Amino acid sequence: MKFLKKALCLVLALTLSLSLAVTAFAAGSTIDTSKTASLNVYKYDLTRAEADGVWSTADYVSNGLYDGSVTATLGNTSFTNNSGTNNTAYGYAIRGVEFSYLKIADITTYSEDEGNGVYKTMVLYGMTANDSTAQFLSDIGLSYANAHHSERVSDTVNTYYFVSDVLISALAKSLDTNATSTKDALESYLIANGGSVMPETDEYGHTSVSGLPLGLYLLVETSVPDMVTCTTDPFLVSLPMTTIDGNEWNYDVTVYPKNNTGMPTLEKTLRESKSDTGRHGGSTTDITDGYAHTGTGSDGDVVDYQIISTLPTITSAASYLTEYTYVDTLSQGIEYNRDDVKIEFFRDTACTDLISTWNLSDQKFDVSYADQGNGSSTMTVSMTATGLAEMNESQSVHGTSGSQRGYSGCTMRITYAATINSDATVVYGDSGNPNEVQLTWRRTSEEYYDVLDDDCHVYTYGIDLTKEFSDGAGRMSEVKMTVHDDTDDYYLQAELKDGVYYVTGHVSDKDSATVFVPTEAGKLIIKGMEDDTYSITEEATDDGYVLLKEDIKVVIATAEGEICEKCHKPLLTASATIDGNSVDMSPDGSSVHALVPFKVVNVKGFTLPQTGSYSMLIYTCVGILVMAGAAALIILLCHRRPAKRSRR
């Protein structure tokens, strides 16, 4: 079965070559050597057609003739294939495939004596002995010793004649043993020996060449568009070839070679960097540790990002990647922590079996940053020639044998970090802060490329507190408040800008926390809070007013909302409660469910009991008189002296 599968992968039309063993005399006529031949190739996405249930490769045998039923089934113009950028084609047709061809042998009729005067006549393929021929034979595991016979044409020229069965079997076995090496060898052989290039397949998947001298040709797929994951195995075709019914020679040969097709994958996820919030375990290697398409964070938080792409199949030089570039975009409220990009390659999609790690200093990729003018910024991560060479040619995964090479089918992970701004550039509420990534990739067909997109969103929220005094006479400047995140056990630090507090950090020590003071209008707006439970404590208020007895409990919660068009995953929508009571979150700009609105009212304090003003005046006057009388008595006593006695 393995050999049969490989034989089918050679080309759907491999059976064409099998007919080469038919003798010339089996046909209704001999070859007209005055004619030339033509070759037509139709390329269809049989991988997709089979998956859609409209085609069965196993049930179809190509006979070298144009088959209208194939075009009707696979080239149906009612279905437009938009599988790749600039690659729009009709039906399952593959546009942008390039084939190259090279004549490697002449067709000849050979008769030999089997003994007893019985002659056997057959068609053979003659190859002139030279370095090029020797290389071709070596590439498919043969040598001159495998020829049916040889003939000295001149003193310096020998011709070796081969039976088609020997060539077909050798090529199939070589591809079955090591498809990648055989493909590369024959691609290199054809290019090095002056192979001609056919036009790229058009929107109908068709290409052709005419006026070809008769003979045996090697065809190799030398360039493919982005969607092709496995190039057609090199194949041999005789021009002309005997029709499958053995009745005539066909000078206009049509083949329907098969490609495997597929696309890489792309996913971008994020998480809050700090591991002490309970949202993840702090692992830097586990791609599931808190990473998601959506996440919340506070202003000033660092956000970890990861971009994961499963690489397409690489089978030979014709399917090499010539570009693999990521353009990452952060919305205006988030800034890159520059030059911390790291790329890792893994054997598995779970990213547990590490192959290689690239840092910027390795010069296997380049990173550039740019401002977009609307406040957003981009980071471009592009593979260098050195990096692409490793991705295409590394032997660390698939070795030197097998059908794949390089990092074919492996998983690529890019990680970097960014910081949420502490200002008005951040979008607060359900609109979120989108972070997009776009992957552009090409194979050897430079004109054809494909683009994949994905994105993730960071959300952050706030509170809109209105402070009032019951009599409207209190001083707002005397009000002092602190905010504690009960979920993550820290106090908020914030910076006041244009009447709004923007969160800048978290501290565990209350003495280092920001003391929030309402504006003279009684507004206290704090932006940049994540979906947690908070305790708002009134630490001080104006003289004569009563402090709040207990903290105010604010809960900001998120739940899945509408589906994102790009990542096809649910976005977030927020809700809130105050002391257990649901409240309608207010919008902020164009974003809904952004801020939690509520009021805090300080009432007047009770005064101590006191008498009326008249009694107080009497008491005061009496006190003054008593004090004055006492003072006068003291003065009188101090100035009174005893009388002098006379002497006798």
TILOMAR-425952 format. One record per residue (C-alpha): x, y, z; residue in one letter. Coordinates in steps of 0.5 Angstrom, whole numbers, plus 500, padded with zeros to 3 digits. Layout:
XYZa/...
***
This chain:
500500500m/506505502k/509504495f/502505491l/501511495k/507514493k/506512486a/500515486l/503521489c/508521483l/502524479v/495522477l/498521470a/504516472l/500511468t/502515462l/509512462s/507505464l/504505456s/511506454l/512499455a/507497449v/511496443t/511500437a/507495433f/502494438a/499501435a/495502429g/501506426s/508508427t/511515430i/511520425d/517523426t/516530422s/511532428k/512535434t/508534441a/505539446s/504538453l/498540457n/498540465v/492542469y/493543477k/487542481y/486542489d/485535490l/486535497t/480540498r/476536492a/477530496e/475533503a/469536500d/467529497g/467531489v/473527487w/476520488s/484520486t/483512487a/478512482d/481516477y/486514472v/489519467s/489517460n/493522457g/487525453l/484532455y/478530460d/472534460g/469531465s/475533470v/474540468t/466540469a/467537476t/474541478l/474547474g/466549476n/466556475t/460557480s/465556485f/470561486t/477559490n/480565494n/485561498s/490565497g/492573496t/492574488n/491566487n/483567485t/482561481a/475558478y/473551482g/479547485y/484550480a/491552483i/493558480r/501560480g/504553479v/510553475e/513546472f/519546468s/521540463y/527537460l/528532454k/532526457i/532521452a/530519445d/525514443i/527508439t/525502436t/529496438y/529489435s/533483438e/534476437d/532472443e/535466439g/533461434n/531466429g/526469434v/526477434y/523481440k/522488438t/520494443m/520501445v/527503448l/529510451y/536512449g/540517453m/547519451t/552518456a/555524459n/556527466d/548530466s/546523464t/550519469a/547524474q/540523472f/541516473l/544516480s/539521482d/533515481i/538510484g/540507477l/547507473s/549505466y/549498468a/541498468n/541499461a/538494457h/543495452h/548500449s/551502443e/557506440r/555512436v/562514435s/569514437d/567519443t/559518444v/555512447n/548511447t/545507453y/538504452y/533503458f/526500458v/521504461s/519499466d/526500469v/526508469l/519508472i/520503478s/527506479a/524513480l/518510484a/522507489k/527513490s/521517492l/518512496d/525511500t/527519500n/522523497a/525530499t/532528497s/530525490t/525531489k/531536491d/536532486a/531532480l/529539481e/537541481s/538537476y/533540471l/535547473i/543545472a/542542465n/538547462g/531545463g/525550460s/520553464v/512553463m/508559464p/505559471e/498555471t/492560470d/486562474e/483555470y/489551473g/492550466h/499551463t/501548456s/507548452v/507546444s/512545439g/516540443l/521535439p/519528440l/522524446g/522522454l/521528458y/522529466l/517534469l/519537475v/514542479e/519548480t/515553484s/509553487v/504558491p/503559498d/497554499m/501548496v/504544502t/507538498c/509539491t/508534485t/513528485d/517529479p/515525473f/516522466l/512523460v/513520453s/511525447l/508522444p/505516448m/501511446t/494511448t/491507453i/487503449d/494501445g/491504438n/494510436e/500515438w/498521442n/502527440y/498532445d/498529452v/494532458t/496530465v/492532471y/498532477p/496532484k/498537489n/497536497n/494543499t/494546506g/495553510m/499555516p/495557522t/495563526l/493565533e/495571538k/493570545t/495575552l/495575559r/497579565e/504579566s/504579574k/503572577s/501574584d/494576581t/491568581g/490569573r/496564572h/501560575g/507564572g/509559567s/513562561t/513555557t/506553558d/502556552i/495555556t/497558563d/493564563g/493566555y/487567552a/484571546h/481576551t/484579558g/483584563t/488589566g/489595570s/493601567d/500600568g/500593567d/505589563v/501584558v/505578556d/503576548y/504570544q/503569537i/503561535i/503559528s/503552525t/508552519l/506549513p/509543510t/516543506i/517537502t/523540497s/526546495a/520548490a/516548497s/521552501y/518558504l/521565502t/517569506e/514569513y/513575516t/509578522y/506585522v/503586529d/499592531t/497595538l/492600539s/494606541q/493605549g/498600549i/506600548e/511595546y/516593551n/521594545r/527589543d/524583548d/522579542v/523571542k/522566537i/521558539e/520552535f/517546537f/515539535r/508539537d/502544537t/502544545a/509547545c/512542550t/518539545d/523545544l/527544538i/530551538s/530558541t/532564537w/533571540n/534578536l/542577537s/542571533d/540575527q/535570524k/530575524f/529582524d/524587528v/522594527s/517598530y/513604527a/508609529d/501609525q/499616526g/493614529n/496613536g/497605534s/504602533s/506596529t/512591530m/514587524t/518581525v/521578519s/525572518m/532573515t/535569509a/539565515t/532564519g/529562513l/534557511a/534554518e/526553517m/527550510n/533546511e/534544518s/535536519q/534536526s/527534526v/526530520h/533528518g/535527512t/530522509s/523522509g/518526505s/519532509q/524537511r/526543515g/521545520y/515542516s/509542520g/512544527c/510550531t/513557531m/512561538r/513568538i/513572545t/513579547y/511584552a/507591552a/505596557t/498599558i/498606558n/496610564s/492616560d/486617556a/489613550t/486607553v/479605551v/475603557y/469599557g/467593552d/470596546s/476594548g/483595546n/484590540p/491587538n/492585531e/497580528v/498579520q/502573517l/504574510t/508568507w/510566500r/513560497r/517560491t/512563487s/514570489e/508573485e/503569490y/502570497y/497569503d/495573509v/492570515l/489575521d/488574528d/487578534d/486579541c/483584546h/485587553v/479590557y/480595563t/474599566y/473604572g/469608577i/465614576d/464616584l/460623585t/461626592k/456630596e/454633602f/447633605s/447640606d/451642600g/456646604a/462641605g/469642603r/471637597m/478638598s/478635605e/475628603v/480623602k/479616600m/483609598t/482603594v/484596595h/483591590d/480585594d/481580589t/489581588d/490584595d/493590593y/492598593y/491602587l/496608585q/494613580a/496619577e/491625576l/491628569k/486633567d/481631573g/481624572v/485619576y/489613571y/492607575v/499607575t/501601579g/499597585h/502597592v/501592598s/503598603d/497602605k/501608606d/504608599s/497608596a/494614593t/489618597v/484620592f/480627593v/474629589p/474635584t/471641587e/465639583a/465632587g/467628581k/472622583l/473618576i/478613577i/480609570k/484603569g/481598573m/481590572e/475586573d/476585580d/472586587t/474593590y/473596597s/473603597i/475606604t/473614606e/479615610e/477623612a/471628610t/470635612d/469637619d/462636622g/460631617y/460623619v/465618615l/462612612l/461606617k/463601612e/467600606d/464601599i/464594595k/465595588v/465588584v/466589576i/465582573a/466580565t/462575561a/463572554e/459577549g/459577541e/463573537i/470577534c/470577526e/477576526k/479571531c/472568531h/472567539k/467571544p/469578546l/468581553l/462585556t/462588563a/457588569s/458591576a/455591583t/455596589i/454593595d/451587592g/446591588n/446591580s/448598577v/448600570d/455601568m/456608564s/459609557p/466612556d/466615549g/464610544s/465604549s/459602553v/459598560h/466602561a/465606568l/461604575v/457610577p/455611584f/454616589k/457617596v/453622601v/456625608n/451627612v/452632618k/454630625g/450631631f/453637636t/453636643l/448639648p/448646650q/444652654t/441658651g/445664649s/442669655y/444664660s/451663658m/452671658l/450671665i/454666667y/460669663t/458676667c/458673674v/464669672g/468676670i/465679677l/468674681v/474674678m/475682679a/473682686g/478676688a/483680684a/481687688a/482683695l/489680693i/491687692i/488690698l/491685702l/498686699c/498694700h/496694708r/501695713r/501694721p/502701725a/508703728k/509703736r/512710740s/518709745r/517710752r/
***
